[in-house]
Amino acid sequence: MGARKMGRILLAVSLVLGVLSTGAMAADPIKIAQVVGVTGALEVYAKQSITGFAMGLEYATKGSMKVLDRPLEVIVKDTQGKPEVGKQMLTEAFKDDKADLAVGGVSSAVAKAMLPVAEEFKKVLIVEPAVADSITGEDWNRYIFRTGRNSSQDAISNAVAIAKPGVLIATLAQDYAFGRDGVKAYKEAAEAKGAKVVHEEYAPINTNDFTAPVQRIIQAMKDQKGDKYIFIIWAGKGNPFKIAEMKLDEKYGIKISTGGNILDGLALYKPLVGMKGSIYYYYEIPKNEMNDWFVKEHMKRYNAPPDFFTCGGFAAAMAVVSALEKAGSTDTEKLIAAMEGMHFQTPKGEMVFRPEDHQALQSMYAFKIKVDPNVKWAIPELVQELTWKDMEIPIRNKK
């Protein structure tokens, strides 16, 4: 065989191998780590988030589970609800699993431990559903985005429900970042509307007996004049709504108010007919095509409606796919550029990542509790939708 002919053959083989190599590279999966507390105190929230994230990816990709012609691979990591384990799991995801980006942080304490890891590896972490303001506030870095609502969004929307001049409020919250950031934001929002927060109580995260903190609240409020409320900030186990059995309204004129919850949590609201508050998501409230699909498919697959944190997982998935498509790449800097100011659709409607702190601005729903004996949980009946354009959410990032 002549040298010229051999050269042509080698060139042809080289071109074929190059095409095959390019094809193989294009088929490499986009790896997304979902770092959540599959076990631990908030495991029910994590499991909902995992389900919602999977359904959201399915919806966003029209069932192909591909973006940029590459398959999506979700790697679930269990934080066990422990900050040190969350930090370890995210490190493992970026270092060993070579994840392109990550989603997660159920507990605010765990999420805060994970923030520096994203900065260390220069990878995007979408926080969902941890709530503490400090995540997109003083502990924030430029690699952090959040689809979950923050404490200020909870606070401002809940303040709309009851806060006005002449209203006196005591707070009862869990003694960690979620509770303390929540009270700080709520106090600011309620007092901006003319109400006064007169007492704060913080209880351990696993508290079951609320007698002592409620007695202190009673002492602080019983002789005061005005419309009186206890505003409760609670997540996970324990049932602070048992305090309704103490007949605080009847004896002292002290009513209860709180934010929304998962369906099992809403079941605890049944004795609280007429209670006012605000909720992040309830499956019957949003009216849009995406939520219609979500509710229908979830009912079909799980014989139950989608819940509070199922929606959160779905929203995070919509953000991931929207960002990848807009960036046209998994490159971190291109993702950040694409996501800052990005508008994207969710079962709640439109969200937008605020450029200054990467917090997703979104709707919240003021409600009034009603009870239907044929429904297992109390129903948060919509009073007012507060869109992201209706709320002035403080920017708490000082960087």
The 8 nearest C-alpha neighbors of each residue, nearest first, counted from 0:
[[1, 5, 2, 4, 3, 6, 8, 7],
 [2, 0, 4, 3, 5, 6, 7, 8],
 [1, 3, 5, 4, 6, 0, 7, 8],
 [2, 4, 6, 1, 5, 7, 0, 8],
 [5, 3, 7, 1, 6, 2, 8, 0],
 [6, 4, 2, 8, 7, 3, 9, 1],
 [5, 7, 3, 9, 4, 8, 2, 10],
 [6, 8, 10, 4, 5, 9, 11, 3],
 [9, 7, 11, 5, 10, 6, 12, 4],
 [10, 8, 12, 6, 11, 7, 13, 5],
 [9, 11, 13, 7, 8, 12, 6, 14],
 [10, 12, 8, 14, 13, 9, 7, 15],
 [13, 11, 9, 15, 14, 10, 16, 8],
 [12, 14, 10, 16, 11, 15, 9, 17],
 [13, 15, 17, 11, 12, 16, 10, 18],
 [16, 14, 12, 18, 17, 13, 19, 11],
 [17, 15, 19, 13, 18, 14, 20, 12],
 [16, 18, 14, 20, 15, 19, 13, 21],
 [17, 19, 21, 15, 20, 16, 22, 14],
 [20, 18, 16, 22, 21, 17, 23, 15],
 [19, 21, 17, 23, 22, 18, 16, 24],
 [20, 22, 18, 24, 19, 23, 17, 25],
 [21, 23, 19, 25, 20, 24, 18, 26],
 [24, 22, 20, 26, 25, 21, 19, 27],
 [23, 25, 21, 27, 26, 22, 20, 19],
 [26, 24, 22, 23, 27, 21, 69, 68],
 [25, 27, 69, 23, 24, 28, 22, 70],
 [26, 28, 24, 25, 69, 23, 29, 70],
 [29, 27, 70, 69, 71, 30, 72, 26],
 [28, 30, 71, 72, 70, 69, 99, 31],
 [29, 31, 98, 72, 99, 28, 73, 71],
 [30, 32, 73, 101, 100, 98, 99, 74],
 [33, 31, 101, 74, 73, 75, 98, 34],
 [34, 32, 75, 102, 103, 101, 74, 76],
 [33, 35, 76, 103, 75, 32, 77, 102],
 [36, 34, 103, 77, 104, 78, 45, 37],
 [35, 37, 78, 79, 80, 77, 38, 42],
 [38, 36, 42, 77, 45, 35, 79, 46],
 [37, 39, 79, 42, 36, 80, 77, 40],
 [40, 38, 79, 80, 42, 41, 36, 37],
 [39, 41, 42, 235, 80, 236, 38, 43],
 [42, 40, 235, 44, 43, 39, 36, 45],
 [43, 41, 37, 38, 45, 44, 39, 36],
 [42, 44, 46, 45, 41, 47, 37, 40],
 [45, 43, 47, 42, 41, 46, 308, 48],
 [46, 44, 48, 42, 47, 43, 37, 36],
 [47, 45, 49, 43, 48, 44, 42, 50],
 [46, 48, 309, 50, 44, 45, 308, 49],
 [47, 49, 312, 309, 45, 51, 308, 46],
 [50, 48, 46, 52, 47, 51, 45, 312],
 [51, 49, 47, 53, 48, 52, 309, 54],
 [50, 52, 309, 312, 313, 48, 54, 53],
 [51, 53, 312, 313, 55, 49, 316, 54],
 [54, 52, 56, 50, 55, 51, 57, 49],
 [55, 53, 57, 51, 52, 56, 58, 50],
 [54, 56, 313, 316, 52, 58, 57, 53],
 [57, 55, 59, 53, 316, 58, 54, 60],
 [56, 58, 62, 54, 55, 60, 59, 61],
 [57, 59, 61, 55, 56, 60, 54, 62],
 [58, 60, 56, 61, 57, 55, 317, 320],
 [59, 61, 62, 57, 63, 64, 58, 56],
 [62, 60, 58, 59, 63, 57, 64, 56],
 [61, 63, 57, 60, 64, 58, 59, 56],
 [62, 64, 65, 60, 61, 57, 70, 66],
 [65, 63, 60, 62, 71, 70, 57, 56],
 [64, 66, 70, 69, 63, 71, 68, 60],
 [65, 67, 68, 69, 70, 324, 60, 64],
 [66, 68, 69, 65, 324, 327, 323, 328],
 [69, 67, 66, 65, 70, 25, 26, 28],
 [68, 70, 26, 65, 66, 67, 28, 27],
 [71, 69, 65, 28, 64, 29, 72, 66],
 [70, 72, 29, 28, 65, 64, 30, 73],
 [71, 73, 30, 29, 28, 31, 74, 70],
 [74, 72, 31, 32, 30, 75, 71, 33],
 [73, 75, 32, 33, 31, 72, 76, 30],
 [76, 74, 33, 32, 34, 73, 77, 35],
 [75, 77, 34, 33, 88, 35, 78, 74],
 [78, 76, 36, 37, 35, 79, 34, 75],
 [77, 79, 85, 36, 84, 80, 35, 81],
 [80, 78, 36, 38, 39, 81, 77, 37],
 [79, 81, 36, 39, 78, 106, 109, 40],
 [80, 82, 84, 79, 83, 78, 109, 85],
 [83, 81, 109, 85, 84, 112, 108, 86],
 [82, 84, 86, 85, 81, 87, 112, 109],
 [85, 83, 87, 78, 81, 86, 82, 88],
 [86, 84, 78, 82, 88, 87, 83, 109],
 [85, 87, 113, 83, 84, 89, 88, 112],
 [88, 86, 84, 90, 85, 89, 91, 83],
 [89, 87, 91, 85, 90, 86, 84, 92],
 [90, 88, 92, 91, 86, 87, 85, 93],
 [89, 91, 87, 93, 88, 92, 94, 86],
 [92, 90, 88, 94, 95, 89, 93, 87],
 [91, 93, 96, 89, 90, 98, 94, 95],
 [92, 94, 97, 98, 90, 91, 96, 95],
 [93, 95, 91, 97, 92, 90, 96, 98],
 [96, 94, 91, 97, 92, 93, 90, 98],
 [95, 97, 92, 98, 93, 94, 91, 30],
 [98, 96, 93, 95, 94, 92, 99, 30],
 [97, 99, 30, 93, 96, 100, 31, 92],
 [100, 98, 30, 31, 329, 97, 29, 122],
 [101, 99, 123, 31, 98, 122, 124, 32],
 [100, 102, 32, 124, 31, 33, 125, 123],
 [103, 101, 125, 33, 124, 126, 32, 34],
 [104, 102, 34, 127, 126, 35, 33, 105],
 [103, 105, 110, 35, 129, 106, 126, 127],
 [106, 104, 129, 128, 35, 103, 107, 36],
 [105, 107, 109, 108, 129, 104, 110, 80],
 [106, 108, 129, 110, 109, 131, 177, 130],
 [107, 109, 111, 106, 110, 82, 176, 112],
 [110, 108, 82, 112, 106, 107, 111, 85],
 [111, 109, 104, 107, 113, 112, 108, 106],
 [110, 112, 108, 113, 114, 109, 107, 134],
 [113, 111, 109, 110, 82, 86, 114, 108],
 [112, 114, 86, 110, 111, 116, 115, 85],
 [113, 115, 111, 116, 117, 112, 110, 118],
 [116, 114, 118, 117, 113, 119, 112, 140],
 [117, 115, 119, 118, 113, 114, 120, 90],
 [118, 116, 122, 120, 115, 119, 114, 121],
 [117, 119, 121, 115, 116, 120, 142, 122],
 [118, 120, 116, 117, 121, 115, 122, 114],
 [121, 119, 117, 122, 118, 116, 93, 94],
 [122, 120, 118, 119, 117, 142, 123, 331],
 [121, 123, 117, 120, 100, 331, 142, 124],
 [124, 122, 142, 100, 143, 117, 101, 125],
 [123, 125, 101, 143, 102, 100, 126, 117],
 [126, 124, 102, 144, 145, 143, 101, 127],
 [125, 127, 145, 103, 102, 104, 124, 128],
 [128, 126, 103, 147, 129, 146, 104, 145],
 [127, 129, 147, 105, 126, 130, 311, 104],
 [130, 128, 107, 105, 106, 127, 104, 131],
 [129, 131, 149, 150, 148, 107, 177, 128],
 [132, 130, 177, 133, 150, 180, 107, 149],
 [133, 131, 150, 134, 149, 136, 135, 180],
 [132, 134, 136, 137, 135, 131, 138, 139],
 [135, 133, 139, 136, 138, 132, 131, 111],
 [134, 136, 139, 133, 356, 132, 396, 358],
 [137, 135, 396, 133, 395, 134, 139, 138],
 [136, 138, 133, 396, 139, 397, 395, 135],
 [139, 137, 134, 133, 136, 135, 140, 111],
 [140, 138, 135, 134, 136, 137, 143, 396],
 [139, 141, 142, 143, 118, 138, 114, 115],
 [140, 142, 143, 139, 118, 356, 357, 144],
 [143, 141, 123, 140, 118, 122, 117, 124],
 [144, 142, 124, 141, 140, 123, 125, 139],
 [145, 143, 357, 125, 358, 126, 124, 142],
 [144, 146, 126, 358, 125, 147, 359, 127],
 [145, 147, 359, 315, 127, 126, 148, 314],
 [148, 146, 128, 127, 145, 311, 149, 129],
 [147, 149, 130, 152, 146, 150, 359, 153],
 [148, 150, 130, 152, 132, 151, 131, 147],
 [151, 149, 181, 153, 132, 131, 152, 130],
 [150, 152, 154, 184, 153, 149, 155, 392],
 [151, 153, 149, 155, 154, 150, 148, 156],
 [154, 152, 150, 151, 156, 155, 157, 149],
 [155, 153, 185, 151, 157, 152, 156, 184],
 [154, 156, 158, 188, 152, 157, 153, 151],
 [155, 157, 159, 158, 153, 154, 277, 152],
 [158, 156, 277, 276, 154, 160, 159, 155],
 [157, 159, 162, 189, 155, 160, 156, 161],
 [158, 160, 156, 157, 161, 162, 155, 365],
 [159, 161, 157, 158, 276, 275, 365, 162],
 [162, 160, 158, 159, 163, 275, 157, 276],
 [163, 161, 158, 194, 189, 192, 159, 166],
 [164, 162, 193, 194, 192, 166, 165, 161],
 [165, 163, 193, 194, 166, 192, 162, 195],
 [164, 166, 225, 194, 163, 226, 167, 193],
 [165, 167, 226, 194, 164, 225, 163, 227],
 [168, 166, 227, 195, 196, 194, 226, 228],
 [169, 167, 196, 228, 229, 227, 197, 195],
 [168, 170, 198, 229, 197, 199, 196, 230],
 [171, 169, 230, 199, 229, 231, 200, 172],
 [172, 170, 200, 231, 201, 232, 230, 199],
 [173, 171, 232, 178, 201, 233, 231, 202],
 [174, 172, 178, 202, 204, 201, 203, 175],
 [173, 175, 201, 202, 203, 178, 204, 172],
 [174, 176, 178, 177, 173, 179, 108, 204],
 [175, 177, 179, 178, 180, 131, 107, 108],
 [178, 176, 131, 180, 175, 179, 107, 181],
 [179, 177, 173, 172, 181, 176, 175, 180],
 [178, 180, 182, 176, 181, 177, 175, 183],
 [181, 179, 183, 131, 182, 177, 176, 178],
 [180, 182, 150, 178, 179, 184, 183, 177],
 [183, 181, 185, 179, 184, 180, 186, 178],
 [182, 184, 180, 186, 181, 185, 179, 187],
 [185, 183, 151, 187, 181, 182, 186, 154],
 [186, 184, 154, 182, 188, 187, 183, 189],
 [187, 185, 189, 183, 188, 184, 182, 190],
 [186, 188, 184, 185, 190, 189, 191, 183],
 [187, 189, 185, 191, 155, 186, 190, 158],
 [190, 188, 158, 186, 162, 192, 191, 194],
 [191, 189, 194, 193, 192, 195, 187, 188],
 [190, 192, 188, 189, 193, 187, 194, 186],
 [193, 191, 190, 163, 189, 194, 162, 188],
 [192, 194, 164, 163, 190, 191, 195, 189],
 [193, 195, 190, 166, 163, 164, 162, 189],
 [196, 194, 167, 190, 197, 168, 166, 193],
 [197, 195, 168, 169, 167, 198, 186, 194],
 [196, 198, 169, 168, 195, 167, 199, 219],
 [197, 199, 169, 196, 170, 219, 216, 200],
 [200, 198, 170, 169, 171, 201, 197, 196],
 [199, 201, 171, 170, 212, 172, 202, 198],
 [202, 200, 174, 172, 173, 171, 199, 203],
 [201, 203, 173, 174, 172, 204, 206, 200],
 [204, 202, 174, 206, 205, 173, 201, 175],
 [203, 205, 173, 206, 174, 202, 175, 236],
 [206, 204, 203, 237, 236, 207, 202, 235],
 [207, 205, 203, 204, 208, 237, 202, 209],
 [206, 208, 237, 209, 205, 238, 239, 236],
 [209, 207, 210, 206, 211, 239, 237, 238],
 [208, 210, 211, 212, 213, 207, 239, 206],
 [211, 209, 213, 208, 212, 214, 242, 215],
 [210, 212, 214, 213, 209, 215, 208, 216],
 [213, 211, 215, 214, 209, 210, 200, 216],
 [212, 214, 216, 210, 215, 211, 217, 209],
 [215, 213, 217, 211, 216, 212, 210, 218],
 [214, 216, 218, 212, 213, 217, 219, 211],
 [215, 217, 213, 219, 214, 218, 220, 212],
 [216, 218, 214, 220, 221, 219, 215, 213],
 [219, 217, 215, 216, 220, 221, 214, 222],
 [218, 220, 216, 217, 215, 221, 198, 197],
 [221, 219, 217, 223, 218, 222, 216, 227],
 [220, 222, 217, 223, 251, 218, 219, 252],
 [223, 221, 220, 224, 219, 218, 251, 217],
 [224, 222, 220, 221, 225, 219, 167, 227],
 [225, 223, 222, 226, 227, 167, 165, 221],
 [224, 226, 165, 166, 227, 167, 223, 252],
 [227, 225, 166, 167, 165, 228, 224, 252],
 [226, 228, 253, 167, 168, 166, 225, 254],
 [229, 227, 254, 168, 253, 255, 230, 169],
 [228, 230, 169, 255, 170, 168, 256, 254],
 [229, 231, 256, 170, 257, 255, 228, 169],
 [230, 232, 171, 257, 170, 172, 233, 229],
 [233, 231, 172, 178, 171, 257, 230, 173],
 [232, 234, 172, 173, 231, 235, 178, 239],
 [235, 233, 236, 232, 41, 173, 260, 237],
 [236, 234, 41, 40, 237, 233, 44, 43],
 [237, 235, 205, 234, 238, 40, 41, 204],
 [236, 238, 207, 206, 205, 239, 235, 204],
 [237, 239, 240, 241, 207, 236, 267, 206],
 [238, 240, 241, 242, 237, 209, 207, 233],
 [241, 239, 242, 238, 243, 267, 268, 244],
 [242, 240, 243, 239, 244, 238, 245, 267],
 [241, 243, 240, 244, 245, 239, 209, 246],
 [244, 242, 241, 245, 246, 240, 247, 270],
 [245, 243, 242, 246, 241, 247, 240, 270],
 [244, 246, 243, 242, 247, 241, 250, 248],
 [247, 245, 249, 244, 248, 243, 250, 242],
 [246, 248, 250, 253, 251, 245, 249, 252],
 [247, 249, 252, 253, 254, 251, 246, 250],
 [248, 250, 246, 247, 252, 251, 253, 245],
 [249, 251, 247, 248, 252, 246, 253, 245],
 [250, 252, 247, 253, 248, 221, 249, 217],
 [251, 253, 248, 249, 250, 247, 227, 254],
 [254, 252, 248, 227, 228, 247, 251, 229],
 [253, 255, 228, 248, 227, 229, 252, 256],
 [256, 254, 229, 228, 230, 274, 253, 257],
 [257, 255, 230, 275, 276, 274, 229, 231],
 [258, 256, 231, 276, 230, 232, 259, 255],
 [257, 259, 277, 276, 278, 157, 260, 232],
 [260, 258, 278, 277, 279, 257, 276, 261],
 [259, 261, 264, 265, 262, 307, 258, 278],
 [260, 262, 264, 307, 263, 306, 265, 259],
 [261, 263, 265, 264, 376, 266, 260, 306],
 [264, 262, 266, 265, 261, 376, 267, 260],
 [263, 265, 261, 262, 266, 260, 267, 268],
 [266, 264, 262, 268, 376, 267, 377, 263],
 [376, 265, 267, 263, 264, 268, 377, 269],
 [266, 268, 265, 264, 269, 240, 263, 270],
 [269, 267, 265, 271, 266, 270, 377, 240],
 [268, 270, 377, 271, 267, 266, 370, 272],
 [269, 271, 268, 272, 243, 267, 377, 240],
 [272, 270, 268, 269, 274, 273, 368, 243],
 [271, 273, 368, 369, 274, 270, 269, 370],
 [272, 274, 368, 367, 369, 271, 275, 370],
 [275, 273, 368, 367, 271, 272, 256, 276],
 [276, 274, 367, 366, 160, 256, 273, 368],
 [277, 275, 258, 157, 257, 160, 366, 365],
 [276, 278, 365, 157, 258, 364, 366, 156],
 [277, 279, 259, 364, 258, 280, 363, 365],
 [278, 280, 363, 364, 259, 277, 307, 281],
 [281, 279, 307, 278, 282, 347, 310, 364],
 [280, 282, 283, 284, 307, 306, 279, 278],
 [281, 283, 284, 305, 280, 304, 306, 294],
 [284, 282, 281, 285, 286, 294, 280, 290],
 [283, 285, 282, 281, 286, 381, 280, 380],
 [286, 284, 347, 287, 283, 290, 282, 346],
 [285, 287, 284, 290, 288, 291, 283, 347],
 [288, 286, 290, 289, 285, 291, 348, 346],
 [287, 289, 291, 290, 292, 286, 346, 293],
 [290, 288, 292, 291, 346, 287, 293, 345],
 [289, 291, 346, 293, 292, 287, 288, 294],
 [290, 292, 288, 294, 289, 293, 295, 287],
 [293, 291, 295, 289, 290, 294, 296, 288],
 [292, 294, 290, 296, 291, 295, 297, 289],
 [295, 293, 297, 291, 292, 296, 304, 305],
 [294, 296, 292, 298, 293, 297, 291, 299],
 [297, 295, 299, 293, 298, 294, 292, 300],
 [296, 298, 300, 294, 299, 295, 301, 305],
 [299, 297, 302, 303, 304, 295, 296, 301],
 [298, 300, 296, 297, 302, 301, 295, 303],
 [301, 299, 297, 298, 302, 296, 303, 295],
 [300, 302, 303, 298, 297, 299, 304, 296],
 [303, 301, 298, 299, 300, 304, 297, 296],
 [304, 302, 298, 301, 297, 305, 299, 300],
 [305, 303, 298, 294, 297, 306, 282, 302],
 [306, 304, 309, 297, 294, 282, 303, 310],
 [305, 307, 309, 308, 261, 304, 310, 262],
 [306, 308, 261, 280, 309, 310, 281, 260],
 [309, 307, 311, 310, 48, 47, 306, 44],
 [310, 308, 51, 47, 48, 306, 312, 311],
 [309, 311, 313, 308, 312, 307, 51, 314],
 [312, 310, 308, 314, 309, 313, 48, 315],
 [311, 313, 52, 48, 51, 315, 309, 314],
 [312, 314, 55, 51, 52, 310, 316, 311],
 [313, 315, 345, 311, 317, 316, 312, 310],
 [316, 314, 318, 312, 317, 313, 146, 319],
 [317, 315, 55, 319, 313, 52, 56, 318],
 [316, 318, 314, 320, 315, 319, 321, 55],
 [317, 319, 315, 321, 316, 320, 322, 314],
 [320, 318, 316, 322, 317, 321, 323, 315],
 [319, 321, 323, 317, 322, 318, 324, 316],
 [320, 322, 318, 324, 319, 323, 317, 325],
 [323, 321, 325, 319, 320, 324, 338, 326],
 [324, 322, 326, 320, 325, 321, 327, 328],
 [325, 323, 327, 321, 322, 326, 320, 67],
 [324, 326, 322, 323, 327, 337, 321, 334],
 [327, 325, 323, 328, 337, 334, 333, 324],
 [328, 326, 324, 325, 323, 67, 329, 333],
 [329, 327, 326, 330, 323, 333, 334, 324],
 [328, 330, 331, 99, 323, 334, 327, 333],
 [331, 329, 328, 333, 332, 334, 99, 326],
 [330, 332, 334, 333, 122, 329, 335, 123],
 [333, 331, 335, 334, 330, 336, 337, 329],
 [332, 334, 336, 330, 331, 326, 335, 337],
 [335, 333, 331, 337, 332, 326, 336, 338],
 [334, 336, 338, 332, 337, 333, 339, 331],
 [335, 337, 333, 334, 338, 339, 332, 326],
 [336, 338, 334, 326, 335, 339, 325, 322],
 [339, 337, 341, 335, 336, 322, 340, 334],
 [340, 338, 354, 341, 336, 352, 337, 335],
 [339, 341, 352, 354, 353, 338, 351, 342],
 [342, 340, 338, 339, 351, 352, 343, 337],
 [343, 341, 351, 350, 340, 349, 352, 344],
 [344, 342, 350, 349, 351, 341, 318, 345],
 [343, 345, 349, 348, 350, 317, 342, 346],
 [344, 346, 348, 314, 347, 349, 317, 343],
 [345, 347, 290, 289, 348, 310, 314, 285],
 [348, 346, 345, 285, 349, 362, 280, 290],
 [349, 347, 345, 344, 346, 350, 287, 285],
 [348, 350, 344, 343, 345, 361, 342, 347],
 [349, 351, 361, 343, 360, 342, 359, 344],
 [350, 352, 342, 359, 360, 341, 353, 340],
 [353, 351, 359, 340, 357, 358, 341, 339],
 [352, 354, 357, 340, 358, 355, 356, 351],
 [355, 353, 339, 340, 357, 356, 352, 358],
 [354, 356, 353, 357, 394, 396, 339, 358],
 [357, 355, 358, 354, 135, 353, 396, 394],
 [358, 356, 144, 353, 352, 354, 355, 359],
 [359, 357, 145, 352, 353, 356, 144, 360],
 [360, 358, 352, 146, 351, 145, 350, 361],
 [359, 361, 387, 351, 350, 358, 352, 353],
 [362, 360, 387, 350, 386, 359, 363, 349],
 [361, 363, 386, 387, 385, 384, 364, 347],
 [364, 362, 385, 279, 384, 278, 156, 386],
 [363, 365, 384, 278, 277, 383, 385, 366],
 [366, 364, 277, 383, 382, 276, 381, 160],
 [367, 365, 381, 382, 380, 379, 277, 276],
 [366, 368, 275, 380, 273, 274, 379, 369],
 [369, 367, 379, 273, 274, 272, 378, 380],
 [368, 370, 378, 272, 377, 273, 367, 380],
 [369, 371, 377, 378, 269, 372, 272, 368],
 [370, 372, 373, 374, 369, 377, 378, 375],
 [373, 371, 374, 370, 375, 376, 377, 269],
 [372, 374, 371, 375, 370, 376, 377, 378],
 [373, 375, 371, 372, 376, 377, 370, 378],
 [376, 374, 266, 373, 377, 372, 371, 262],
 [375, 266, 377, 265, 374, 262, 378, 269],
 [378, 376, 269, 370, 265, 266, 268, 369],
 [377, 379, 369, 368, 380, 370, 376, 265],
 [380, 378, 368, 366, 367, 381, 369, 377],
 [379, 381, 366, 367, 378, 368, 382, 369],
 [382, 380, 366, 383, 365, 379, 364, 367],
 [381, 383, 366, 365, 380, 367, 384, 364],
 [384, 382, 365, 381, 364, 385, 366, 363],
 [385, 383, 364, 363, 386, 365, 362, 382],
 [384, 386, 363, 362, 389, 364, 383, 387],
 [387, 385, 362, 389, 388, 361, 384, 363],
 [386, 388, 361, 360, 362, 389, 390, 385],
 [387, 389, 386, 390, 391, 385, 361, 360],
 [390, 388, 386, 387, 385, 391, 362, 384],
 [391, 389, 387, 388, 392, 385, 386, 155],
 [390, 392, 393, 389, 388, 387, 155, 152],
 [391, 393, 390, 151, 152, 394, 155, 360],
 [394, 392, 395, 391, 151, 396, 152, 184],
 [395, 393, 396, 392, 356, 136, 355, 397],
 [396, 394, 136, 393, 397, 137, 135, 132],
 [395, 397, 136, 137, 398, 394, 356, 135],
 [398, 396, 137, 395, 136, 394, 139, 138],
 [397, 396, 137, 140, 139, 136, 395, 356]]
